[in-house]
Amino acid sequence: MRYIFSSLSLCVVSAASALAGQFDRPIPQAQSATAEFWYALACLSLIAAMVAVQWLVSRR
């Protein structure tokens, strides 16, 4: 019985030190001009790929 209480107190002490801190919500950053350029390029590439697929499928 004595060992149960000592192990229980050890668990309580170790759990108290493992408590998590408060969550800080991340602040979104502004989008840079470089990111906007690559996003525009990706959008145009996607549209070009969709047009190419439509062209290939319609030829059959």
MMTF fields as JSON, N, C-alpha, C and O atoms, coordinates in Angstrom:
{
  "mmtfVersion": "1.0.0",
  "mmtfProducer": "UNKNOWN",
  "numBonds": 239,
  "numAtoms": 240,
  "numGroups": 60,
  "numChains": 1,
  "numModels": 1,
  "chainsPerModel": [1],
  "groupsPerChain": [60],
  "chainIdList": ["A"],
  "bondAtomList": [4, 2, 8, 6, 12, 10, 16, 14, 20, 18, 24, 22, 28, 26, 32, 30, 36, 34, 40, 38, 44, 42, 48, 46, 52, 50, 56, 54, 60, 58, 64, 62, 68, 66, 72, 70, 76, 74, 80, 78, 84, 82, 88, 86, 92, 90, 96, 94, 100, 98, 104, 102, 108, 106, 112, 110, 116, 114, 120, 118, 124, 122, 128, 126, 132, 130, 136, 134, 140, 138, 144, 142, 148, 146, 152, 150, 156, 154, 160, 158, 164, 162, 168, 166, 172, 170, 176, 174, 180, 178, 184, 182, 188, 186, 192, 190, 196, 194, 200, 198, 204, 202, 208, 206, 212, 210, 216, 214, 220, 218, 224, 222, 228, 226, 232, 230, 236, 234],
  "bondOrderList": [1, 1, 1, 1, 1, 1, 1, 1, 1, 1, 1, 1, 1, 1, 1, 1, 1, 1, 1, 1, 1, 1, 1, 1, 1, 1, 1, 1, 1, 1, 1, 1, 1, 1, 1, 1, 1, 1, 1, 1, 1, 1, 1, 1, 1, 1, 1, 1, 1, 1, 1, 1, 1, 1, 1, 1, 1, 1, 1],
  "groupList": [{"groupName": "MET", "atomNameList": ["N", "CA", "C", "O"], "elementList": ["N", "C", "C", "O"], "formalChargeList": [0, 0, 0, 0], "bondAtomList": [1, 0, 2, 1, 3, 2], "bondOrderList": [1, 1, 2], "singleLetterCode": "M", "chemCompType": "L-PEPTIDE LINKING"}, {"groupName": "ARG", "atomNameList": ["N", "CA", "C", "O"], "elementList": ["N", "C", "C", "O"], "formalChargeList": [0, 0, 0, 0], "bondAtomList": [1, 0, 2, 1, 3, 2], "bondOrderList": [1, 1, 2], "singleLetterCode": "R", "chemCompType": "L-PEPTIDE LINKING"}, {"groupName": "TYR", "atomNameList": ["N", "CA", "C", "O"], "elementList": ["N", "C", "C", "O"], "formalChargeList": [0, 0, 0, 0], "bondAtomList": [1, 0, 2, 1, 3, 2], "bondOrderList": [1, 1, 2], "singleLetterCode": "Y", "chemCompType": "L-PEPTIDE LINKING"}, {"groupName": "ILE", "atomNameList": ["N", "CA", "C", "O"], "elementList": ["N", "C", "C", "O"], "formalChargeList": [0, 0, 0, 0], "bondAtomList": [1, 0, 2, 1, 3, 2], "bondOrderList": [1, 1, 2], "singleLetterCode": "I", "chemCompType": "L-PEPTIDE LINKING"}, {"groupName": "PHE", "atomNameList": ["N", "CA", "C", "O"], "elementList": ["N", "C", "C", "O"], "formalChargeList": [0, 0, 0, 0], "bondAtomList": [1, 0, 2, 1, 3, 2], "bondOrderList": [1, 1, 2], "singleLetterCode": "F", "chemCompType": "L-PEPTIDE LINKING"}, {"groupName": "SER", "atomNameList": ["N", "CA", "C", "O"], "elementList": ["N", "C", "C", "O"], "formalChargeList": [0, 0, 0, 0], "bondAtomList": [1, 0, 2, 1, 3, 2], "bondOrderList": [1, 1, 2], "singleLetterCode": "S", "chemCompType": "L-PEPTIDE LINKING"}, {"groupName": "LEU", "atomNameList": ["N", "CA", "C", "O"], "elementList": ["N", "C", "C", "O"], "formalChargeList": [0, 0, 0, 0], "bondAtomList": [1, 0, 2, 1, 3, 2], "bondOrderList": [1, 1, 2], "singleLetterCode": "L", "chemCompType": "L-PEPTIDE LINKING"}, {"groupName": "CYS", "atomNameList": ["N", "CA", "C", "O"], "elementList": ["N", "C", "C", "O"], "formalChargeList": [0, 0, 0, 0], "bondAtomList": [1, 0, 2, 1, 3, 2], "bondOrderList": [1, 1, 2], "singleLetterCode": "C", "chemCompType": "L-PEPTIDE LINKING"}, {"groupName": "VAL", "atomNameList": ["N", "CA", "C", "O"], "elementList": ["N", "C", "C", "O"], "formalChargeList": [0, 0, 0, 0], "bondAtomList": [1, 0, 2, 1, 3, 2], "bondOrderList": [1, 1, 2], "singleLetterCode": "V", "chemCompType": "L-PEPTIDE LINKING"}, {"groupName": "ALA", "atomNameList": ["N", "CA", "C", "O"], "elementList": ["N", "C", "C", "O"], "formalChargeList": [0, 0, 0, 0], "bondAtomList": [1, 0, 2, 1, 3, 2], "bondOrderList": [1, 1, 2], "singleLetterCode": "A", "chemCompType": "L-PEPTIDE LINKING"}, {"groupName": "GLY", "atomNameList": ["N", "CA", "C", "O"], "elementList": ["N", "C", "C", "O"], "formalChargeList": [0, 0, 0, 0], "bondAtomList": [1, 0, 2, 1, 3, 2], "bondOrderList": [1, 1, 2], "singleLetterCode": "G", "chemCompType": "PEPTIDE LINKING"}, {"groupName": "GLN", "atomNameList": ["N", "CA", "C", "O"], "elementList": ["N", "C", "C", "O"], "formalChargeList": [0, 0, 0, 0], "bondAtomList": [1, 0, 2, 1, 3, 2], "bondOrderList": [1, 1, 2], "singleLetterCode": "Q", "chemCompType": "L-PEPTIDE LINKING"}, {"groupName": "ASP", "atomNameList": ["N", "CA", "C", "O"], "elementList": ["N", "C", "C", "O"], "formalChargeList": [0, 0, 0, 0], "bondAtomList": [1, 0, 2, 1, 3, 2], "bondOrderList": [1, 1, 2], "singleLetterCode": "D", "chemCompType": "L-PEPTIDE LINKING"}, {"groupName": "PRO", "atomNameList": ["N", "CA", "C", "O"], "elementList": ["N", "C", "C", "O"], "formalChargeList": [0, 0, 0, 0], "bondAtomList": [1, 0, 2, 1, 3, 2], "bondOrderList": [1, 1, 2], "singleLetterCode": "P", "chemCompType": "L-PEPTIDE LINKING"}, {"groupName": "THR", "atomNameList": ["N", "CA", "C", "O"], "elementList": ["N", "C", "C", "O"], "formalChargeList": [0, 0, 0, 0], "bondAtomList": [1, 0, 2, 1, 3, 2], "bondOrderList": [1, 1, 2], "singleLetterCode": "T", "chemCompType": "L-PEPTIDE LINKING"}, {"groupName": "GLU", "atomNameList": ["N", "CA", "C", "O"], "elementList": ["N", "C", "C", "O"], "formalChargeList": [0, 0, 0, 0], "bondAtomList": [1, 0, 2, 1, 3, 2], "bondOrderList": [1, 1, 2], "singleLetterCode": "E", "chemCompType": "L-PEPTIDE LINKING"}, {"groupName": "TRP", "atomNameList": ["N", "CA", "C", "O"], "elementList": ["N", "C", "C", "O"], "formalChargeList": [0, 0, 0, 0], "bondAtomList": [1, 0, 2, 1, 3, 2], "bondOrderList": [1, 1, 2], "singleLetterCode": "W", "chemCompType": "L-PEPTIDE LINKING"}],
  "groupTypeList": [0, 1, 2, 3, 4, 5, 5, 6, 5, 6, 7, 8, 8, 5, 9, 9, 5, 9, 6, 9, 10, 11, 4, 12, 1, 13, 3, 13, 11, 9, 11, 5, 9, 14, 9, 15, 4, 16, 2, 9, 6, 9, 7, 6, 5, 6, 3, 9, 9, 0, 8, 9, 8, 11, 16, 6, 8, 5, 1, 1],
  "groupIdList": [1, 2, 3, 4, 5, 6, 7, 8, 9, 10, 11, 12, 13, 14, 15, 16, 17, 18, 19, 20, 21, 22, 23, 24, 25, 26, 27, 28, 29, 30, 31, 32, 33, 34, 35, 36, 37, 38, 39, 40, 41, 42, 43, 44, 45, 46, 47, 48, 49, 50, 51, 52, 53, 54, 55, 56, 57, 58, 59, 60],
  "secStructList": [7, 2, 2, 2, 2, 2, 2, 2, 2, 2, 2, 2, 2, 2, 2, 2, 2, 6, 7, 7, 7, 7, 7, 7, 7, 7, 7, 7, 7, 7, 7, 7, 2, 2, 2, 2, 2, 2, 2, 2, 2, 2, 2, 2, 2, 2, 2, 2, 2, 2, 2, 2, 2, 2, 2, 2, 2, 2, 6, 7],
  "xCoordList": [0.82, 0.0, 0.862, 0.536, 1.97, 2.875, 3.492, 3.733, 3.746, 4.337, 3.348, 3.737, 2.074, 1.055, 0.997, 0.942, 1.008, 0.951, 2.218, 2.152, 3.345, 4.581, 4.628, 5.084, 4.169, 4.152, 3.08, 3.263, 1.961, 0.909, 1.401, 1.117, 2.121, 2.644, 3.715, 3.825, 4.493, 5.478, 4.781, 5.243, 3.681, 2.924, 2.327, 2.327, 1.824, 1.23, 2.301, 2.052, 3.456, 4.529, 5.039, 5.283, 5.2, 5.702, 4.654, 5.018, 3.378, 2.329, 2.197, 1.889, 2.422, 2.318, 3.413, 3.198, 4.56, 5.643, 5.477, 6.149, 4.597, 4.408, 3.207, 2.816, 2.627, 1.474, 1.887, 2.964, 1.035, 1.345, 1.088, 0.287, 1.797, 1.605, 0.399, -0.238, 0.097, -1.051, -0.763, 0.354, -1.776, -1.632, -1.681, -2.608, -0.68, -0.657, -1.002, -0.281, -2.106, -2.558, -1.56, -1.148, -1.163, -0.217, -0.85, -2.034, -0.058, -0.532, -0.197, 0.97, -1.193, -0.885, -0.061, -0.274, 0.877, 1.75, 1.182, 0.425, 1.545, 1.106, 1.791, 2.921, 1.094, 1.645, 2.639, 2.36, 3.779, 4.821, 4.564, 3.763, 5.248, 5.112, 5.652, 5.135, 6.673, 7.223, 6.206, 6.038, 5.532, 4.522, 3.356, 2.813, 2.976, 1.9, 2.306, 1.485, 3.562, 4.049, 3.987, 3.495, 4.481, 4.483, 3.063, 2.786, 2.17, 0.778, 0.132, -0.606, 0.405, -0.131, 0.426, -0.306, 1.715, 2.33, 1.732, 1.511, 1.475, 0.865, -0.557, -0.973, -1.305, -2.671, -2.674, -3.481, -1.775, -1.692, -1.244, -1.719, -0.335, 0.105, -1.028, -1.163, -1.836, -2.969, -3.981, -4.501, -4.256, -5.193, -4.642, -5.388, -3.339, -2.717, -2.788, -3.027, -2.587, -2.675, -4.101, -4.301, -5.093, -6.487, -6.867, -7.607, -6.369, -6.63, -5.974, -6.57, -4.755, -4.059, -4.794, -4.901, -5.285, -6.036, -7.321, -7.673, -8.017, -9.249, -8.956, -9.719, -7.871, -7.497, -7.165, -7.567, -6.422, -6.078, -7.305, -7.418, -8.209, -9.397, -10.344, -10.964, -10.47, -11.427, -10.943, -11.76, -9.67, -9.158, -9.525, -9.47, -9.893, -10.22, -11.556, -11.987],
  "yCoordList": [-1.195, 0.0, 1.256, 2.264, 1.162, 2.292, 2.599, 3.76, 1.549, 1.744, 2.377, 3.122, 2.074, 2.66, 4.166, 4.913, 4.623, 6.061, 6.779, 7.903, 6.136, 6.784, 6.861, 7.867, 5.827, 5.876, 6.857, 7.521, 6.944, 7.894, 9.331, 10.184, 9.605, 10.958, 11.273, 12.418, 10.288, 10.49, 10.811, 11.677, 10.131, 10.406, 11.816, 12.504, 12.245, 13.575, 14.651, 15.646, 14.475, 15.454, 15.519, 16.607, 14.374, 14.379, 14.909, 15.538, 14.681, 15.197, 16.714, 17.396, 17.237, 18.675, 19.417, 20.54, 18.806, 19.478, 19.338, 20.037, 18.449, 18.223, 18.995, 18.764, 19.887, 20.636, 21.564, 22.159, 21.675, 22.498, 23.969, 24.322, 24.805, 26.246, 26.714, 25.922, 27.96, 28.522, 28.592, 28.901, 28.304, 28.318, 29.745, 30.492, 30.125, 31.441, 31.269, 30.602, 31.87, 31.747, 32.435, 33.564, 31.752, 32.382, 33.542, 33.51, 34.552, 35.736, 35.546, 35.349, 35.601, 35.417, 36.57, 37.733, 36.22, 37.217, 37.655, 36.917, 38.84, 39.344, 38.551, 38.088, 38.403, 37.661, 38.533, 39.7, 37.979, 38.754, 38.786, 38.011, 39.685, 39.792, 38.551, 38.15, 37.946, 36.718, 35.586, 34.828, 35.474, 34.433, 34.664, 33.711, 35.905, 36.199, 35.845, 35.35, 36.092, 35.745, 34.24, 33.79, 33.462, 32.009, 31.45, 30.469, 32.054, 31.609, 31.881, 31.04, 33.048, 33.369, 32.427, 31.976, 32.127, 31.201, 29.796, 29.116, 29.372, 28.059, 28.018, 27.007, 29.103, 29.159, 29.086, 28.368, 29.826, 29.796, 28.428, 27.965, 27.778, 26.437, 25.43, 24.539, 25.564, 24.669, 24.847, 23.868, 26.082, 26.349, 25.795, 25.205, 25.976, 25.44, 23.917, 23.329, 23.28, 21.82, 21.348, 20.338, 22.059, 21.682, 21.859, 21.045, 22.912, 23.124, 22.018, 21.516, 21.634, 20.569, 19.236, 18.49, 18.939, 17.7, 17.735, 16.74, 18.842, 18.955, 18.79, 18.141, 19.364, 19.254, 17.817, 17.335, 17.123, 15.722, 14.813, 13.897, 15.056, 14.194, 14.44, 13.498, 15.679, 15.973, 15.455, 15.329, 15.151, 14.633, 13.188, 12.712, 12.47, 11.04, 10.837, 9.696],
  "zCoordList": [0.0, 0.0, 0.0, -0.628, 0.724, 0.821, -0.547, -0.879, -1.338, -2.672, -3.647, -4.547, -3.457, -4.333, -4.133, -5.109, -2.892, -2.623, -3.094, -3.592, -2.936, -3.381, -4.908, -5.453, -5.606, -7.071, -7.562, -8.583, -6.833, -7.195, -7.022, -7.864, -5.963, -5.767, -6.813, -7.252, -7.211, -8.274, -9.591, -10.334, -9.892, -11.123, -11.099, -12.12, -9.953, -9.843, -10.035, -10.716, -9.462, -9.581, -11.017, -11.539, -11.654, -13.026, -13.995, -14.988, -13.748, -14.623, -14.487, -15.465, -13.31, -13.102, -13.871, -14.327, -14.012, -14.737, -16.251, -17.01, -16.696, -18.126, -18.685, -19.829, -17.92, -18.409, -19.544, -19.517, -20.515, -21.692, -21.385, -20.52, -22.125, -21.983, -22.782, -23.477, -22.685, -23.388, -24.885, -25.299, -25.687, -27.138, -27.646, -27.333, -28.431, -29.068, -30.532, -31.274, -30.949, -32.335, -33.265, -33.002, -34.367, -35.289, -36.04, -36.373, -36.297, -37.017, -38.495, -38.833, -39.384, -40.805, -41.355, -41.012, -42.21, -42.811, -44.162, -44.792, -44.593, -45.886, -46.997, -46.839, -48.117, -49.241, -49.995, -50.272, -50.323, -51.0, -52.509, -53.03, -53.19, -54.641, -55.335, -56.378, -54.773, -55.354, -55.276, -56.232, -54.142, -53.992, -54.948, -55.507, -55.134, -56.089, -57.514, -58.286, -57.869, -59.204, -59.434, -60.468, -58.48, -58.65, -58.643, -59.333, -57.881, -57.88, -59.239, -59.755, -59.82, -61.14, -62.193, -63.074, -62.109, -63.049, -62.917, -63.919, -61.693, -61.479, -62.025, -62.59, -61.864, -62.395, -63.913, -64.505, -64.539, -66.0, -66.506, -67.543, -65.784, -66.168, -66.047, -66.886, -65.018, -64.844, -65.972, -66.507, -66.324, -67.421, -68.73, -69.511, -68.981, -70.197, -70.22, -71.274, -69.094, -69.032, -69.288, -69.962, -68.764, -68.992, -70.463, -71.015, -71.091, -72.518, -73.336, -74.289, -72.973, -73.698, -73.562, -74.535, -72.401, -72.197, -73.009, -73.644, -73.001, -73.787, -75.276, -75.991, -75.737, -77.146, -77.514, -78.573, -76.633, -76.899, -76.869, -77.684, -75.951, -75.834, -76.989, -77.483, -77.431, -78.503, -79.854, -80.765, -80.03, -81.283, -81.483, -82.617, -80.464, -80.589, -81.155, -81.327]
}
